[in-house]
Amino acid sequence: MPNRLIQFHIRTTNRLRRWHASLEDRGQATTEYALVLLGAAVIALLVVAWATSGGGAGKIGRLFDRVIDEVVSRV
């Protein structure tokens, strides 16, 4: 009888450890995902701010003009 109790305790403890470890991994992945999304949003806001400012808007317009002119000249 005592051997069965010890084996049951060991199995239960191991299952709880694995379950707890899986919860920690899921939480870490969610945090990393949120931080990546936050970083992407900051970069997107910086690009939009640059593009709508005086110099950025003109550069983007000239770039599109060059691309369109190049495509039309090849057709």
Residue frames as a rotation matrix with the C-alpha (Angstrom) as fourth column:
MET 1
0.558 0.830 0.000 0.00
0.830 -0.558 0.000 0.00
0.000 0.000 -1.000 0.00
PRO 2
0.451 -0.412 -0.792 2.69
0.149 -0.840 0.522 2.59
-0.880 -0.353 -0.317 0.84
ASN 3
-0.626 -0.709 0.323 4.42
0.418 0.045 0.907 1.89
-0.658 0.703 0.268 -2.52
ARG 4
-0.138 0.666 0.733 1.23
0.974 -0.044 0.222 2.70
0.180 0.745 -0.642 -4.40
LEU 5
0.782 0.417 -0.464 0.84
0.537 -0.828 0.161 5.94
-0.317 -0.375 -0.871 -2.50
ILE 6
-0.013 -0.883 -0.470 4.44
0.092 -0.469 0.878 6.93
-0.996 -0.031 0.087 -3.30
GLN 7
-0.697 -0.215 0.684 3.99
0.654 0.202 0.729 6.09
-0.295 0.955 0.000 -6.99
PHE 8
0.313 0.888 0.337 0.72
0.938 -0.345 0.039 8.03
0.150 0.304 -0.941 -7.11
HIS 9
0.658 -0.135 -0.740 2.40
0.295 -0.858 0.420 11.02
-0.692 -0.495 -0.525 -5.48
ILE 10
-0.437 -0.898 -0.060 5.31
0.214 -0.169 0.962 10.93
-0.874 0.407 0.266 -7.93
ARG 11
-0.500 0.310 0.809 3.00
0.866 0.148 0.478 10.68
0.028 0.939 -0.343 -10.98
THR 12
0.599 0.799 -0.057 0.77
0.801 -0.596 0.063 13.48
0.016 -0.083 -0.996 -9.72
THR 13
0.392 -0.547 -0.739 3.72
0.188 -0.739 0.647 15.73
-0.900 -0.393 -0.187 -8.92
ASN 14
-0.669 -0.674 0.314 5.24
0.413 0.015 0.911 15.18
-0.618 0.739 0.268 -12.36
ARG 15
-0.142 0.708 0.692 1.93
0.966 -0.054 0.253 15.95
0.217 0.704 -0.676 -14.08
LEU 16
0.763 0.428 -0.484 1.52
0.567 -0.804 0.182 19.14
-0.311 -0.413 -0.856 -12.07
ARG 17
-0.055 -0.874 -0.483 5.06
0.171 -0.485 0.858 20.24
-0.984 -0.035 0.176 -12.95
ARG 18
-0.726 -0.184 0.663 4.48
0.653 0.118 0.748 19.66
-0.216 0.976 0.035 -16.67
TRP 19
0.273 0.914 0.299 1.13
0.938 -0.322 0.128 21.48
0.213 0.246 -0.946 -16.53
HIS 20
0.657 -0.079 -0.750 2.67
0.363 -0.839 0.406 24.44
-0.661 -0.539 -0.523 -14.70
ALA 21
-0.446 -0.891 -0.087 5.55
0.268 -0.225 0.937 24.62
-0.854 0.395 0.339 -17.18
SER 22
-0.479 0.327 0.815 3.14
0.873 0.076 0.482 24.66
0.096 0.942 -0.322 -20.12
LEU 23
0.655 0.737 -0.169 1.24
0.754 -0.651 0.083 27.57
-0.048 -0.182 -0.982 -18.57
GLU 24
0.271 -0.646 -0.714 4.45
0.187 -0.692 0.697 29.57
-0.944 -0.322 -0.067 -18.14
ASP 25
-0.698 -0.563 0.444 5.43
0.502 0.058 0.863 29.00
-0.511 0.825 0.242 -21.79
ARG 26
-0.025 0.776 0.630 2.04
0.969 -0.137 0.208 30.14
0.248 0.615 -0.748 -23.06
GLY 27
0.767 0.316 -0.558 2.18
0.516 -0.821 0.244 33.30
-0.382 -0.475 -0.793 -20.99
GLN 28
-0.131 -0.907 -0.401 5.66
0.178 -0.420 0.890 34.13
-0.975 0.045 0.217 -22.21
ALA 29
-0.652 -0.079 0.754 4.68
0.742 0.139 0.656 33.66
-0.157 0.987 -0.032 -25.85
THR 30
0.427 0.877 0.219 1.68
0.889 -0.451 0.076 35.96
0.166 0.162 -0.973 -25.39
THR 31
0.606 -0.280 -0.745 3.88
0.258 -0.816 0.517 38.64
-0.752 -0.506 -0.422 -23.85
GLU 32
-0.515 -0.853 0.083 6.44
0.313 -0.097 0.945 38.38
-0.798 0.512 0.317 -26.64
TYR 33
-0.323 0.497 0.806 3.68
0.940 0.065 0.336 38.61
0.114 0.865 -0.488 -29.25
ALA 34
0.730 0.636 -0.248 2.27
0.673 -0.732 0.105 41.74
-0.115 -0.244 -0.963 -27.60
LEU 35
0.249 -0.723 -0.644 5.70
0.126 -0.635 0.762 43.38
-0.960 -0.271 -0.067 -27.49
VAL 36
-0.685 -0.465 0.561 6.33
0.576 0.126 0.808 42.63
-0.446 0.876 0.182 -31.18
LEU 37
0.112 0.819 0.563 2.95
0.957 -0.241 0.160 44.15
0.266 0.521 -0.811 -32.09
LEU 38
0.760 0.128 -0.637 3.71
0.422 -0.843 0.334 47.21
-0.494 -0.523 -0.695 -29.99
GLY 39
-0.246 -0.937 -0.249 7.10
0.199 -0.301 0.933 47.63
-0.949 0.180 0.260 -31.69
ALA 40
-0.582 0.094 0.808 5.53
0.811 0.142 0.567 47.29
-0.062 0.985 -0.159 -35.15
ALA 41
0.529 0.845 0.078 2.90
0.844 -0.533 0.057 49.90
0.090 0.036 -0.995 -34.26
VAL 42
0.478 -0.439 -0.761 5.57
0.211 -0.784 0.585 52.36
-0.853 -0.440 -0.282 -33.11
ILE 43
-0.636 -0.744 0.205 7.55
0.343 -0.034 0.939 51.87
-0.691 0.667 0.277 -36.33
ALA 44
-0.236 0.635 0.736 4.40
0.958 0.025 0.286 52.31
0.164 0.772 -0.614 -38.41
LEU 45
0.748 0.524 -0.407 3.57
0.610 -0.784 0.113 55.54
-0.260 -0.333 -0.906 -36.59
LEU 46
0.036 -0.827 -0.561 7.09
0.110 -0.555 0.825 56.85
-0.993 -0.091 0.071 -37.19
VAL 47
-0.729 -0.272 0.628 6.87
0.607 0.168 0.777 56.04
-0.316 0.948 0.043 -40.91
VAL 48
0.214 0.889 0.404 3.45
0.954 -0.279 0.108 57.72
0.209 0.362 -0.908 -41.19
ALA 49
0.674 -0.013 -0.739 4.74
0.366 -0.863 0.349 60.80
-0.642 -0.506 -0.576 -39.35
TRP 50
-0.406 -0.894 -0.188 7.76
0.156 -0.271 0.950 61.01
-0.900 0.356 0.249 -41.67
ALA 51
-0.620 0.177 0.764 5.68
0.780 0.243 0.576 60.45
-0.084 0.954 -0.289 -44.81
THR 52
0.434 0.876 0.208 3.14
0.882 -0.460 0.096 63.13
0.180 0.142 -0.973 -43.94
SER 53
0.286 -0.407 -0.868 5.74
0.357 -0.795 0.491 65.72
-0.889 -0.450 -0.083 -43.03
GLY 54
0.626 0.029 -0.779 7.02
-0.521 -0.727 -0.446 68.14
-0.580 0.686 -0.440 -45.67
GLY 55
-0.256 -0.866 -0.429 10.11
-0.927 0.095 0.362 66.21
-0.273 0.490 -0.828 -46.84
GLY 56
-0.685 -0.038 0.727 8.75
-0.094 0.995 -0.036 62.69
-0.722 -0.093 -0.685 -46.65
ALA 57
0.364 0.915 0.175 5.64
0.160 0.123 -0.979 63.34
-0.918 0.384 -0.102 -48.72
GLY 58
0.569 -0.202 -0.797 7.66
-0.753 -0.518 -0.406 64.83
-0.331 0.831 -0.447 -51.56
LYS 59
-0.546 -0.838 0.017 10.16
-0.782 0.517 0.348 61.94
-0.300 0.177 -0.937 -51.57
ILE 60
-0.435 0.460 0.774 7.41
0.186 0.887 -0.423 59.33
-0.881 -0.040 -0.471 -51.70
GLY 61
0.639 0.710 -0.297 5.67
-0.095 -0.310 -0.946 61.21
-0.763 0.632 -0.131 -54.53
ARG 62
0.215 -0.657 -0.723 8.90
-0.960 -0.277 -0.034 61.38
-0.178 0.701 -0.690 -56.55
LEU 63
-0.720 -0.463 0.517 9.52
-0.423 0.883 0.201 57.68
-0.550 -0.074 -0.832 -55.94
PHE 64
0.023 0.819 0.573 6.07
0.320 0.537 -0.781 56.73
-0.947 0.201 -0.249 -57.24
ASP 65
0.704 0.198 -0.682 6.51
-0.481 -0.574 -0.663 59.03
-0.523 0.795 -0.308 -60.24
ARG 66
-0.266 -0.895 -0.357 9.81
-0.937 0.153 0.315 57.34
-0.227 0.418 -0.880 -61.13
VAL 67
-0.660 0.067 0.749 8.35
-0.030 0.993 -0.115 53.86
-0.751 -0.099 -0.653 -60.78
ILE 68
0.404 0.898 0.173 5.33
0.233 0.082 -0.969 54.69
-0.885 0.432 -0.176 -62.94
ASP 69
0.530 -0.285 -0.799 7.50
-0.764 -0.569 -0.304 56.43
-0.368 0.771 -0.520 -65.56
GLU 70
-0.587 -0.806 0.073 9.79
-0.721 0.562 0.406 53.37
-0.368 0.186 -0.911 -65.71
VAL 71
-0.390 0.523 0.758 6.86
0.258 0.852 -0.455 50.97
-0.884 0.018 -0.467 -66.09
VAL 72
0.673 0.687 -0.274 5.25
-0.021 -0.353 -0.936 53.09
-0.739 0.635 -0.223 -68.83
SER 73
0.211 -0.662 -0.719 8.54
-0.923 -0.377 0.075 53.41
-0.321 0.648 -0.691 -70.72
ARG 74
-0.775 -0.517 0.363 8.91
-0.417 0.850 0.321 49.59
-0.475 0.097 -0.875 -70.82
VAL 75
-0.046 0.847 0.529 5.38
0.256 0.522 -0.814 48.99
-0.966 0.098 -0.240 -72.13
